[in-house]
Amino acid sequence: MRSPVPPPRDPDDADSPAGKKRAAVQDRVKKWRSGGGGEMRAEFEASIAGK
């Protein structure tokens, strides 16, 4: 008899590989924004909107 297939893991589960990757991406985005990334993006969007 074959063993049953385990249910898929929740991608928001911090212990799953997908959850760890998602948390790492969210952390990088947070660091980028706090380091001035959000301001740079706003300035860039304003400059291309004026063209």
C-alpha positions in Angstrom: 0.0 0.0 0.0 1.3 3.4 -0.9 1.6 6.1 1.7 -0.8 9.0 1.3 0.4 12.2 -0.2 0.8 14.9 2.5 -1.3 18.0 2.0 0.3 21.0 0.5 1.9 23.4 2.9 0.5 26.9 3.4 2.8 29.4 1.6 2.3 31.8 4.5 3.7 29.3 6.9 7.0 30.7 8.1 8.4 27.2 8.5 7.8 26.2 4.9 10.4 26.9 2.2 8.0 29.2 0.4 7.1 31.0 3.6 10.8 31.6 4.3 11.4 33.0 0.8 8.4 35.2 1.1 9.6 36.5 4.5 13.0 37.2 3.0 11.5 39.2 0.1 9.3 41.2 2.4 12.3 42.0 4.6 14.3 43.2 1.6 11.4 45.4 0.4 11.1 46.9 3.9 14.9 47.6 4.0 14.7 49.1 0.5 11.8 51.4 1.4 13.4 52.5 4.7 16.7 53.2 2.9 15.1 55.8 0.5 13.8 53.4 -2.1 10.2 54.6 -1.8 11.3 58.2 -2.2 13.4 57.4 -5.2 10.5 55.6 -6.8 8.2 58.5 -6.2 10.7 61.0 -7.7 11.1 58.7 -10.8 7.4 58.3 -11.3 6.9 62.1 -11.0 9.6 62.7 -13.6 8.1 60.3 -16.1 4.6 61.6 -15.5 5.8 65.1 -16.4 7.0 64.0 -19.9 
